[in-house]
Amino acid sequence: MVGVPLARRTRKRARPTRIDSVLEYAALGWLSVPGAHPLRHGSRACSCDRLGCPDPGAHPLSPAWQLQATTDATQLMRWWQAEPEANVILPTGRVFDVFDVPVAQGLEAINQIPEAHQGPVAVNGDRALFFVATRGNPEDEDEWWSCQLDCDPAGIDASPGLRWHCRDSYVLAPPSLLPSGQAVSWLRGPDGRPLPDPVRLLEWLVA
């Protein structure tokens, strides 16, 4: 019997690059925009120009991110070729919403949610992100509400439970890097199937 060469047996799967991931998201119809990234050395914690950034490496590079977010592969490649370390920001409330819960409760909920109602789930440090279908684009704009987390990141600590990222919000997506050095990662990656209904999934998360 011919043995498998040691180099082949010990080869590890390479971690996906930022541009590989954003192009995969674009193929799903998910818009992306570059984010700041954490700095491990020096006096600043974030690559942005803001002194004392309250959310290091976890916010868009540009204040015009809502207008700039795109699925255009040429533009995405241009951005990440210029800033290869830029984290990946996914706007919510367009193609999907995201339920953001403490990771312990999120992992417990995964075991309770029927397979047919499960969708993509990512881990962002001590938070679990459940991707669900967005509420769409209602004719009555008053039916929309904005997520205030982007306006006041410091307020996150005051609301440690469930957060619903919808219109005017965003999430940090895999394989973005956190200040701890840990990467945001998928527990269940997107596979092109329809996203779960948010109201049904919310029932299990709240329970």
N, CA, C and O of each residue as an XYZ file, in Angstrom:
828
protein
N       0.838     -1.187      0.000
C       0.000      0.000      0.000
C       0.874      1.238      0.000
O       1.832      1.325      0.768
N       0.549      2.203     -0.861
C       1.347      3.416     -0.965
C       0.876      4.404      0.093
O      -0.309      4.732      0.159
N       1.796      4.873      0.914
C       1.436      5.821      1.962
C       1.200      7.206      1.405
O       1.706      7.557      0.339
N       0.413      8.004      2.147
C       0.172      9.388      1.767
C       1.352     10.219      2.225
O       1.719     10.148      3.398
N       1.963     11.005      1.350
C       3.095     11.836      1.754
C       2.755     12.675      2.970
O       1.639     13.175      3.106
N       3.745     12.823      3.861
C       3.531     13.552      5.103
C       3.055     14.970      4.839
O       2.198     15.482      5.559
N       3.604     15.608      3.812
C       3.231     16.994      3.523
C       1.748     17.107      3.217
O       1.099     18.085      3.589
N       1.204     16.073      2.520
C      -0.222     16.104      2.192
C      -1.068     15.822      3.409
O      -2.134     16.413      3.583
N      -0.593     14.905      4.270
C      -1.383     14.526      5.436
C      -1.438     15.636      6.478
O      -2.406     15.720      7.234
N      -0.420     16.486      6.533
C      -0.351     17.505      7.573
C      -0.760     18.884      7.077
O      -0.768     19.841      7.851
N      -1.100     18.999      5.792
C      -1.468     20.302      5.265
C      -2.772     20.775      5.889
O      -3.751     20.031      5.950
N      -2.772     22.003      6.347
C      -3.971     22.576      6.941
C      -4.692     23.437      5.912
O      -4.080     24.025      5.020
N      -5.992     23.489      6.061
C      -6.773     24.341      5.172
C      -6.438     25.798      5.448
O      -6.486     26.247      6.593
N      -6.101     26.531      4.401
C      -5.727     27.924      4.558
C      -6.929     28.749      5.007
O      -8.058     28.519      4.574
N      -6.659     29.723      5.891
C      -7.715     30.623      6.325
C      -8.128     31.496      5.146
O      -7.262     32.012      4.440
N      -9.427     31.676      4.915
C      -9.855     32.488      3.769
C      -9.370     33.925      3.916
O      -9.323     34.465      5.020
N      -9.015     34.529      2.802
C      -8.602     35.927      2.825
C      -9.837     36.815      2.817
O     -10.947     36.350      2.558
N      -9.635     38.098      3.103
C     -10.757     39.026      3.106
C     -11.406     39.073      1.715
O     -12.627     38.989      1.590
N     -10.578     39.207      0.679
C     -11.142     39.363     -0.652
C     -11.842     38.092     -1.121
O     -12.864     38.171     -1.803
N     -11.308     36.916     -0.766
C     -12.003     35.668     -1.096
C     -13.404     35.678     -0.501
O     -14.373     35.302     -1.161
N     -13.500     36.108      0.744
C     -14.785     36.088      1.436
C     -15.756     37.100      0.854
O     -16.921     36.775      0.627
N     -15.292     38.341      0.606
C     -16.242     39.337      0.099
C     -16.746     38.968     -1.294
O     -17.883     39.283     -1.645
N     -15.908     38.305     -2.085
C     -16.371     37.867     -3.404
C     -17.403     36.751     -3.268
O     -18.346     36.679     -4.057
N     -17.231     35.878     -2.271
C     -18.241     34.848     -2.023
C     -19.548     35.482     -1.543
O     -20.632     35.061     -1.947
N     -19.440     36.492     -0.682
C     -20.643     37.184     -0.237
C     -21.333     37.866     -1.417
O     -22.559     37.837     -1.527
N     -20.543     38.478     -2.294
C     -21.113     39.155     -3.460
C     -21.874     38.176     -4.341
O     -22.918     38.518     -4.896
N     -21.352     36.957     -4.470
C     -22.026     35.947     -5.285
C     -23.384     35.570     -4.690
O     -24.276     35.122     -5.411
N     -23.540     35.751     -3.375
C     -24.819     35.489     -2.717
C     -25.756     36.687     -2.803
O     -26.924     36.600     -2.423
N     -25.235     37.817     -3.310
C     -26.031     39.042     -3.334
C     -25.869     39.874     -2.074
O     -26.635     40.812     -1.852
N     -24.869     39.542     -1.235
C     -24.628     40.264      0.005
C     -23.651     41.411     -0.250
O     -22.552     41.180     -0.752
N     -24.031     42.628      0.085
C     -23.177     43.786     -0.101
C     -22.103     43.844      0.980
O     -22.340     43.457      2.124
N     -20.932     44.325      0.610
C     -19.830     44.488      1.549
C     -19.250     45.886      1.427
O     -19.447     46.579      0.429
N     -18.536     46.279      2.461
C     -17.790     47.532      2.449
C     -16.591     47.347      3.386
O     -16.706     46.635      4.384
N     -15.446     47.970      3.090
C     -14.274     47.778      3.948
C     -14.470     48.381      5.334
O     -15.096     49.428      5.501
N     -13.911     47.683      6.323
C     -13.941     48.177      7.690
C     -12.537     48.457      8.201
O     -11.548     48.029      7.606
N     -12.466     49.174      9.300
C     -11.187     49.376      9.973
C     -10.694     48.030     10.507
O     -11.464     47.074     10.595
N      -9.425     47.961     10.857
C      -8.897     46.737     11.463
C      -8.126     47.082     12.731
O      -7.584     48.181     12.849
N      -8.076     46.157     13.669
C      -7.381     46.445     14.926
C      -5.873     46.504     14.717
O      -5.325     45.824     13.850
N      -5.213     47.326     15.524
C      -3.758     47.435     15.517
C      -3.219     46.750     16.759
O      -3.664     47.035     17.871
N      -2.277     45.863     16.581
C      -1.730     45.099     17.704
C      -0.525     45.791     18.338
O      -0.112     45.437     19.443
N       0.036     46.776     17.639
C       1.230     47.450     18.150
C       1.030     48.961     18.050
O       0.239     49.446     17.241
N       1.759     49.687     18.885
C       1.652     51.138     18.861
C       0.647     51.651     19.873
O       0.105     50.891     20.676
N       0.408     52.956     19.821
C      -0.450     53.598     20.820
C      -1.929     53.545     20.476
O      -2.767     53.807     21.339
N      -2.270     53.213     19.237
C      -3.675     53.181     18.825
C      -4.170     51.746     18.703
O      -3.417     50.841     18.346
N      -5.446     51.559     19.006
C      -6.029     50.219     18.927
C      -6.707     49.962     17.592
O      -7.008     48.816     17.260
N      -6.955     51.032     16.814
C      -7.723     50.910     15.575
C      -6.998     51.612     14.445
O      -6.287     52.593     14.660
N      -7.185     51.100     13.236
C      -6.533     51.678     12.067
C      -7.169     52.985     11.609
O      -6.621     53.659     10.737
N      -8.319     53.359     12.182
C      -8.971     54.608     11.783
C      -8.233     55.797     12.389
O      -7.326     55.632     13.205
N      -8.633     56.992     11.980
C      -7.969     58.217     12.435
C      -8.517     58.748     13.750
O      -8.018     59.742     14.277
N      -9.536     58.095     14.279
C     -10.192     58.611     15.482
C      -9.402     58.240     16.733
O      -9.146     57.061     16.980
N      -9.022     59.222     17.510
C      -8.323     58.957     18.762
C      -9.301     58.359     19.771
O     -10.417     58.853     19.931
N      -8.878     57.298     20.445
C      -9.750     56.653     21.414
C     -10.964     56.020     20.793
O     -12.051     56.079     21.366
N     -10.807     55.408     19.618
C     -11.936     54.774     18.919
C     -12.684     53.848     19.877
O     -12.064     52.978     20.489
N     -14.015     54.014     20.024
C     -14.769     53.192     20.970
C     -15.058     51.777     20.476
O     -15.523     50.938     21.248
N     -14.791     51.503     19.206
C     -15.126     50.192     18.626
C     -14.004     49.755     17.686
O     -14.223     49.652     16.479
N     -12.812     49.497     18.214
C     -11.635     49.262     17.360
C     -11.823     48.106     16.375
O     -12.178     46.993     16.762
N     -11.579     48.396     15.096
C     -11.621     47.359     14.077
C     -12.991     46.809     13.774
O     -13.096     45.776     13.113
N     -14.050     47.458     14.231
C     -15.393     46.899     14.060
C     -16.366     47.920     13.488
O     -17.548     47.908     13.831
N     -15.883     48.801     12.624
C     -16.750     49.804     12.020
C     -16.268     50.088     10.603
O     -15.115     49.798     10.284
N     -17.117     50.644      9.745
C     -16.710     50.937      8.367
C     -15.589     51.970      8.319
O     -15.450     52.800      9.218
N     -14.790     51.904      7.251
C     -13.731     52.886      7.058
C     -14.311     54.252      6.701
O     -13.789     55.281      7.129
N     -15.368     54.263      5.933
C     -15.922     55.514      5.420
C     -17.264     55.830      6.065
O     -18.073     54.926      6.275
N     -17.517     57.118      6.388
C     -18.843     57.487      6.892
C     -19.928     57.340      5.830
O     -21.116     57.367      6.152
N     -19.531     57.186      4.572
C     -20.498     57.015      3.477
C     -20.723     55.542      3.165
O     -21.080     55.201      2.037
N     -20.519     54.663      4.143
C     -20.576     53.215      3.906
C     -21.924     52.755      3.356
O     -21.981     51.806      2.574
N     -23.000     53.413      3.754
C     -24.319     52.964      3.287
C     -24.474     53.158      1.779
O     -25.140     52.371      1.106
N     -23.855     54.208      1.261
C     -23.915     54.463     -0.175
C     -22.888     53.635     -0.936
O     -23.107     53.293     -2.098
N     -21.771     53.309     -0.293
C     -20.674     52.643     -0.977
C     -20.829     51.126     -1.040
O     -20.297     50.496     -1.953
N     -21.544     50.528     -0.090
C     -21.657     49.066     -0.025
C     -22.118     48.507     -1.369
O     -23.031     49.045     -1.995
N     -21.474     47.421     -1.804
C     -21.721     46.927     -3.152
C     -21.463     45.433     -3.259
O     -20.854     44.826     -2.378
N     -21.937     44.853     -4.353
C     -21.593     43.477     -4.720
C     -20.713     43.462     -5.964
O     -20.404     42.393     -6.490
N     -20.308     44.631     -6.438
C     -19.508     44.721     -7.661
C     -18.101     44.183     -7.410
O     -17.344     44.745     -6.618
N     -17.760     43.089     -8.094
C     -16.485     42.409     -7.840
C     -15.293     43.310     -8.144
O     -14.296     43.275     -7.422
N     -15.378     44.108     -9.189
C     -14.269     44.981     -9.547
C     -13.993     45.997     -8.447
O     -12.840     46.237     -8.090
N     -15.048     46.591     -7.914
C     -14.882     47.575     -6.845
C     -14.380     46.911     -5.563
O     -13.522     47.457     -4.870
N     -14.916     45.741     -5.257
C     -14.483     45.029     -4.057
C     -13.001     44.684     -4.132
O     -12.272     44.858     -3.155
N     -12.554     44.199     -5.275
C     -11.136     43.864     -5.440
C     -10.267     45.110     -5.346
O      -9.166     45.056     -4.797
N     -10.744     46.216     -5.869
C      -9.985     47.466     -5.794
C      -9.814     47.897     -4.341
O      -8.725     48.300     -3.931
N     -10.897     47.809     -3.565
C     -10.819     48.198     -2.159
C      -9.838     47.334     -1.385
O      -8.972     47.848     -0.678
N      -9.976     46.008     -1.521
C      -9.153     45.132     -0.682
C      -7.726     44.973     -1.208
O      -6.848     44.549     -0.456
N      -7.476     45.294     -2.449
C      -6.105     45.364     -2.909
C      -5.405     46.580     -2.309
O      -4.210     46.537     -2.017
N      -6.155     47.661     -2.127
C      -5.603     48.859     -1.512
C      -5.463     48.700      0.001
O      -4.527     49.233      0.598
N      -6.401     47.960      0.629
C      -6.402     47.764      2.089
C      -6.602     46.285      2.393
O      -7.686     45.897      2.828
N      -5.573     45.434      2.172
C      -5.768     43.990      2.327
C      -6.122     43.553      3.748
O      -6.684     42.474      3.937
N      -5.801     44.374      4.745
C      -6.117     44.026      6.131
C      -7.478     44.559      6.570
O      -7.897     44.326      7.704
N      -8.163     45.264      5.694
C      -9.467     45.818      6.071
C     -10.428     44.710      6.481
O     -10.542     43.691      5.799
N     -11.111     44.912      7.588
C     -12.134     43.966      8.004
C     -13.335     44.058      7.071
O     -13.446     44.985      6.269
N     -14.233     43.080      7.190
C     -15.384     42.981      6.283
C     -16.649     43.421      7.008
O     -17.045     42.833      8.015
N     -17.267     44.455      6.482
C     -18.520     44.969      7.032
C     -19.662     44.586      6.097
O     -19.596     44.834      4.893
N     -20.713     43.980      6.657
C     -21.910     43.624      5.890
C     -23.076     44.480      6.387
O     -23.486     44.334      7.539
N     -23.620     45.369      5.549
C     -24.798     46.138      5.952
C     -26.001     45.216      6.145
O     -26.177     44.245      5.409
N     -26.812     45.528      7.126
C     -28.023     44.748      7.388
C     -29.253     45.543      6.947
O     -29.175     46.739      6.664
N     -30.390     44.844      6.896
C     -31.631     45.490      6.514
C     -31.817     45.621      5.018
O     -32.734     46.309      4.570
N     -30.968     44.976      4.237
C     -31.094     45.037      2.779
C     -31.384     43.641      2.220
O     -32.441     43.395      1.640
N     -30.423     42.740      2.408
C     -30.628     41.352      1.985
C     -30.981     40.483      3.182
O     -31.687     39.484      3.043
N     -30.502     40.853      4.329
C     -30.727     40.073      5.549
C     -30.724     41.005      6.750
O     -30.224     42.127      6.684
N     -31.298     40.513      7.862
C     -31.144     41.108      9.180
C     -30.283     40.152      9.998
O     -30.016     39.028      9.572
N     -29.853     40.598     11.162
C     -29.032     39.745     12.028
C     -29.498     39.881     13.467
O     -29.627     40.988     13.991
N     -29.752     38.729     14.103
C     -29.976     38.688     15.539
C     -28.618     38.477     16.210
O     -27.883     37.550     15.872
N     -28.304     39.341     17.153
C     -27.001     39.371     17.817
C     -27.247     39.040     19.288
O     -27.884     39.819     19.997
N     -26.746     37.889     19.754
C     -27.032     37.420     21.114
C     -25.735     36.975     21.790
O     -24.753     36.695     21.102
N     -25.710     36.904     23.127
C     -24.540     36.352     23.803
C     -24.243     34.950     23.302
O     -25.159     34.161     23.067
N     -22.965     34.641     23.137
C     -22.597     33.395     22.467
C     -23.095     32.168     23.219
O     -23.483     31.184     22.590
N     -23.093     32.201     24.558
C     -23.547     31.026     25.320
C     -25.012     30.730     25.021
O     -25.383     29.581     24.783
N     -25.845     31.773     25.034
C     -27.260     31.586     24.736
C     -27.458     31.208     23.265
O     -28.360     30.438     22.933
N     -26.612     31.752     22.388
C     -26.715     31.409     20.979
C     -26.430     29.944     20.723
O     -27.146     29.294     19.962
N     -25.386     29.418     21.354
C     -25.046     28.012     21.176
C     -26.139     27.114     21.738
O     -26.433     26.058     21.179
N     -26.739     27.537     22.845
C     -27.841     26.754     23.424
C     -29.042     26.760     22.493
O     -29.717     25.744     22.326
N     -29.307     27.929     21.881
C     -30.461     28.038     20.989
C     -30.288     27.168     19.751
O     -31.256     26.591     19.255
N     -29.047     27.071     19.246
C     -28.804     26.266     18.048
C     -29.272     24.831     18.259
O     -29.797     24.202     17.340
N     -29.081     24.317     19.476
C     -29.484     22.943     19.762
C     -30.993     22.779     19.837
O     -31.500     21.660     19.761
N     -31.722     23.897     19.986
C     -33.175     23.831     20.108
C     -33.895     24.125     18.789
O     -35.049     23.736     18.610
N     -33.226     24.800     17.883
C     -33.868     25.238     16.644
C     -33.909     24.079     15.654
O     -32.869     23.478     15.384
N     -35.065     23.749     15.111
C     -35.149     22.673     14.108
C     -34.265     22.978     12.901
O     -34.091     24.138     12.527
N     -33.723     21.958     12.312
C     -32.812     22.100     11.185
C     -33.421     22.936     10.062
O     -32.726     23.731      9.430
N     -34.706     22.758      9.816
C     -35.364     23.464      8.715
C     -35.406     24.967      8.933
O     -35.581     25.723      7.978
N     -35.249     25.413     10.178
C     -35.337     26.844     10.481
C     -33.977     27.440     10.829
O     -33.910     28.574     11.304
N     -32.902     26.706     10.605
C     -31.575     27.220     10.894
C     -30.972     27.853      9.649
O     -31.189     27.389      8.530
N     -30.227     28.896      9.859
C     -29.538     29.592      8.781
C     -28.097     29.850      9.177
O     -27.595     29.227     10.113
N     -27.423     30.754      8.485
C     -26.024     31.053      8.819
C     -25.894     31.613     10.237
O     -26.703     32.426     10.683
N     -24.858     31.154     10.922
C     -24.557     31.647     12.272
C     -23.054     31.891     12.357
O     -22.258     31.013     12.022
N     -22.671     33.079     12.804
C     -21.262     33.418     12.978
C     -20.992     33.712     14.450
O     -21.898     34.082     15.198
N     -19.740     33.544     14.854
C     -19.302     33.901     16.204
C     -18.371     35.093     16.108
O     -17.354     35.059     15.415
N     -18.743     36.159     16.827
C     -17.962     37.389     16.871
C     -17.573     37.623     18.322
O     -18.284     38.305     19.060
N     -16.436     37.054     18.731
C     -16.014     37.175     20.119
C     -17.003     36.512     21.050
O     -17.208     35.300     20.982
N     -17.628     37.304     21.930
C     -18.588     36.751     22.889
C     -20.026     36.891     22.408
O     -20.963     36.781     23.199
N     -20.201     37.135     21.100
C     -21.539     37.268     20.533
C     -21.746     36.254     19.416
O     -20.808     35.907     18.699
N     -22.978     35.784     19.273
C     -23.359     34.908     18.160
C     -24.299     35.686     17.248
O     -25.223     36.350     17.717
N     -24.059     35.600     15.946
C     -24.824     36.353     14.958
C     -25.671     35.394     14.126
O     -25.131     34.539     13.424
N     -26.995     35.533     14.201
C     -27.932     34.699     13.457
C     -28.453     35.504     12.268
O     -29.122     36.522     12.447
N     -28.149     35.051     11.066
C     -28.574     35.733      9.847
C     -29.971     35.250      9.462
O     -30.216     34.050      9.344
N     -30.879     36.202      9.269
C     -32.276     35.877      8.958
C     -32.739     36.728      7.782
O     -32.073     37.692      7.403
N     -33.872     36.371      7.212
C     -34.440     37.155      6.117
C     -34.776     38.552      6.610
O     -35.262     38.719      7.729
N     -34.523     39.542      5.794
C     -34.879     40.905      6.167
C     -36.382     41.100      6.051
O     -37.080     40.287      5.445
N     -36.866     42.169      6.628
C     -38.300     42.445      6.586
C     -38.723     43.040      5.261
O     -39.892     43.377      5.075
N     -37.792     43.171      4.348
C     -38.152     43.643      3.015
C     -38.098     45.149      2.899
O     -37.398     45.816      3.661
N     -38.825     45.673      1.960
C     -38.829     47.101      1.675
C     -40.273     47.592      1.659
O     -40.867     47.745      0.592
N     -40.835     47.838      2.833
C     -42.261     48.177      2.902
C     -42.557     49.508      2.223
O     -41.701     50.392      2.166
N     -43.776     49.641      1.711
C     -44.168     50.889      1.078
C     -44.241     52.022      2.093
O     -43.958     53.176      1.771
N     -44.619     51.687      3.306
C     -44.716     52.692      4.358
C     -43.381     52.776      5.088
O     -43.025     51.864      5.835
N     -42.636     53.866      4.878
C     -41.328     54.004      5.502
C     -41.412     54.031      7.023
O     -40.426     53.738      7.699
N     -42.575     54.378      7.572
C     -42.713     54.413      9.020
C     -42.631     53.025      9.638
O     -42.464     52.890     10.850
N     -42.749     51.976      8.793
C     -42.641     50.621      9.326
C     -41.194     50.248      9.628
O     -40.933     49.251     10.301
N     -40.257     51.049      9.131
C     -38.843     50.775      9.385
C     -38.434     51.387     10.717
O     -38.979     52.406     11.140
N     -37.492     50.770     11.354
C     -36.820     51.433     12.470
C     -35.329     51.178     12.332
O     -34.917     50.158     11.780
N     -34.526     52.097     12.830
C     -33.080     51.999     12.702
C     -32.470     51.424     13.968
O     -33.003     51.593     15.064
N     -31.348     50.746     13.802
C     -30.587     50.242     14.943
C     -29.646     51.349     15.407
O     -28.889     51.889     14.601
N     -29.682     51.692     16.690
C     -28.898     52.812     17.202
C     -27.479     52.427     17.615
O     -26.719     53.281     18.072
N     -27.114     51.151     17.461
C     -25.792     50.721     17.915
C     -24.673     51.434     17.172
O     -23.608     51.675     17.739
N     -24.905     51.775     15.903
C     -23.864     52.443     15.135
C     -23.653     53.867     15.621
O     -22.540     54.388     15.553
N     -24.719     54.502     16.112
C     -24.608     55.878     16.574
C     -23.880     55.957     17.908
O     -23.196     56.943     18.181
N     -24.016     54.943     18.729
C     -23.420     54.966     20.059
C     -22.880     53.591     20.410
O     -23.510     52.863     21.177
N     -21.700     53.208     19.855
C     -21.148     51.877     20.146
C     -20.943     51.636     21.627
O     -21.001     50.494     22.082
N     -20.700     52.710     22.399
C     -20.485     52.537     23.829
C     -21.739     52.013     24.515
O     -21.661     51.444     25.603
N     -22.909     52.205     23.876
C     -24.150     51.740     24.456
C     -24.341     50.247     24.384
O     -25.275     49.714     24.982
N     -23.464     49.549     23.654
C     -23.589     48.105     23.530
C     -23.502     47.434     24.891
O     -24.248     46.496     25.172
N     -22.588     47.914     25.742
C     -22.416     47.292     27.054
C     -23.674     47.422     27.911
O     -23.877     46.632     28.833
N     -24.513     48.405     27.619
C     -25.718     48.618     28.404
C     -26.865     47.730     27.946
O     -27.901     47.670     28.609
N     -26.698     47.042     26.827
C     -27.773     46.163     26.322
C     -27.186     44.813     25.965
O     -27.023     44.503     24.785
N     -26.863     43.999     26.968
C     -26.130     42.759     26.728
C     -26.969     41.629     26.159
O     -26.422     40.580     25.822
N     -28.285     41.806     26.038
C     -29.127     40.733     25.546
C     -29.235     40.718     24.035
O     -28.248     40.905     23.324
N     -30.446     40.492     23.556
C     -30.704     40.389     22.123
C     -30.655     41.752     21.444
O     -31.214     42.727     21.946
N     -29.977     41.808     20.293
C     -30.000     43.000     19.443
C     -30.435     42.566     18.055
O     -30.052     41.498     17.578
N     -31.232     43.397     17.416
C     -31.723     43.107     16.071
C     -31.093     44.127     15.126
O     -31.492     45.292     15.106
N     -30.119     43.690     14.354
C     -29.485     44.574     13.380
C     -30.339     44.582     12.118
O     -30.492     43.564     11.443
N     -30.890     45.753     11.818
C     -31.753     45.868     10.652
C     -31.291     47.065      9.839
O     -30.092     47.249      9.626
N     -32.228     47.872      9.386
C     -31.865     48.997      8.550
C     -30.943     49.967      9.299
O     -31.114     50.198     10.496
N     -29.967     50.531      8.582
C     -28.998     51.502      9.105
C     -27.962     50.880     10.022
O     -27.243     51.604     10.711
N     -27.865     49.565     10.050
C     -26.867     48.918     10.889
C     -25.988     48.012     10.032
O     -26.153     47.932      8.814
N     -25.064     47.341     10.683
C     -24.119     46.460      9.996
C     -23.550     45.469     11.002
O     -23.709     45.636     12.211
N     -22.890     44.441     10.494
C     -22.184     43.488     11.351
C     -20.787     43.255     10.789
O     -20.535     43.422      9.595
N     -19.899     42.866     11.680
C     -18.543     42.469     11.311
C     -18.597     41.002     10.896
O     -19.080     40.158     11.651
N     -18.101     40.700      9.696
C     -18.273     39.364      9.126
C     -16.967     38.597      9.070
O     -15.898     39.206      9.037
N     -17.032     37.258      9.058
C     -15.840     36.443      8.845
C     -15.169     36.806      7.528
O     -15.862     37.121      6.560
N     -13.832     36.771      7.461
C     -12.873     36.383      8.502
C     -12.240     37.585      9.188
O     -11.032     37.583      9.429
N     -13.018     38.605      9.507
C     -12.493     39.814     10.144
C     -11.768     39.472     11.440
O     -12.069     38.475     12.096
N     -10.803     40.327     11.793
C      -9.982     40.099     12.972
C     -10.424     41.011     14.100
O     -10.663     42.200     13.887
N     -10.532     40.454     15.307
C     -10.903     41.209     16.497
C      -9.649     41.709     17.212
O      -8.563     41.180     16.975
N      -9.772     42.724     18.090
C      -8.605     43.210     18.831
C      -7.896     42.125     19.632
O      -6.697     42.234     19.891
N      -8.616     41.083     20.027
C      -8.017     39.976     20.780
C      -7.099     39.110     19.926
O      -6.347     38.290     20.453
N      -7.160     39.291     18.609
C      -6.424     38.420     17.690
C      -7.266     37.281     17.169
O      -6.856     36.576     16.247
N      -8.453     37.090     17.753
C      -9.378     36.050     17.303
C     -10.097     36.528     16.044
O     -10.378     37.716     15.887
N     -10.384     35.597     15.163
C     -11.113     35.943     13.938
C     -12.602     35.677     14.111
O     -12.990     34.718     14.779
N     -13.423     36.509     13.522
C     -14.852     36.214     13.402
C     -14.983     34.988     12.497
O     -14.341     34.925     11.448
N     -15.797     34.025     12.886
C     -15.843     32.762     12.138
C     -17.275     32.266     12.002
O     -18.159     32.657     12.765
N     -17.486     31.405     11.028
C     -18.802     30.810     10.799
C     -18.955     29.537     11.614
O     -18.071     28.680     11.604
N     -20.068     29.409     12.317
C     -20.490     28.120     12.868
C     -21.259     27.354     11.805
O     -21.083     26.148     11.631
N     -22.114     28.081     11.099
C     -22.858     27.564      9.941
C     -22.735     28.622      8.857
O     -23.324     29.697      8.971
N     -21.989     28.333      7.822
C     -21.780     29.308      6.772
C     -22.968     29.415      5.836
O     -23.783     28.495      5.767
N     -23.083     30.519      5.116
C     -24.163     30.663      4.123
C     -23.975     29.677      2.986
O     -22.853     29.445      2.535
N     -25.079     29.092      2.520
C     -24.989     28.089      1.464
C     -25.918     28.384      0.294
O     -26.127     27.537     -0.575
N     -26.472     29.589      0.279
C     -27.352     29.960     -0.827
C     -28.812     29.625     -0.608
O     -29.665     30.055     -1.385
N     -29.124     28.858      0.445
C     -30.523     28.543      0.717
C     -31.241     29.761      1.284
O     -30.588     30.649      1.832
N     -32.574     29.829      1.168
C     -33.314     30.965      1.725
C     -33.032     31.123      3.213
O     -32.913     30.137      3.941
N     -32.927     32.355      3.653
C     -32.665     32.624      5.062
C     -33.921     32.380      5.889
O     -35.031     32.528      5.379
N     -33.766     32.010      7.149
C     -34.936     31.704      7.981
C     -35.789     32.936      8.258
O     -35.316     34.072      8.214
N     -37.059     32.674      8.544
C     -37.986     33.734      8.888
C     -37.596     34.339     10.241
O     -37.431     33.594     11.207
N     -37.444     35.662     10.340
C     -36.959     36.257     11.586
C     -37.910     36.078     12.760
O     -37.465     35.867     13.888
N     -39.210     36.158     12.512
C     -40.166     36.049     13.612
C     -40.147     34.651     14.209
O     -40.196     34.494     15.429
N     -40.075     33.629     13.349
C     -40.023     32.252     13.858
C     -38.746     32.013     14.645
O     -38.775     31.415     15.721
N     -37.619     32.484     14.105
C     -36.346     32.275     14.794
C     -36.301     33.057     16.094
O     -35.726     32.597     17.081
N     -36.900     34.227     16.099
C     -36.912     35.051     17.310
C     -37.594     34.329     18.461
O     -37.207     34.500     19.617
N     -38.609     33.519     18.154
C     -39.312     32.787     19.204
C     -38.359     31.849     19.945
O     -38.407     31.759     21.172
N     -37.490     31.146     19.201
C     -36.537     30.241     19.853
C     -35.454     31.000     20.597
O     -35.031     30.574     21.672
N     -35.000     32.114     20.046
C     -33.953     32.884     20.716
C     -34.458     33.485     22.013
O     -33.752     33.475     23.022
N     -35.671     34.008     21.993
C     -36.238     34.600     23.199
C     -36.485     33.535     24.257
O     -36.278     33.767     25.448
N     -36.930     32.364     23.809
C     -37.183     31.272     24.763
C     -35.899     30.826     25.422
O     -35.915     29.918     26.254
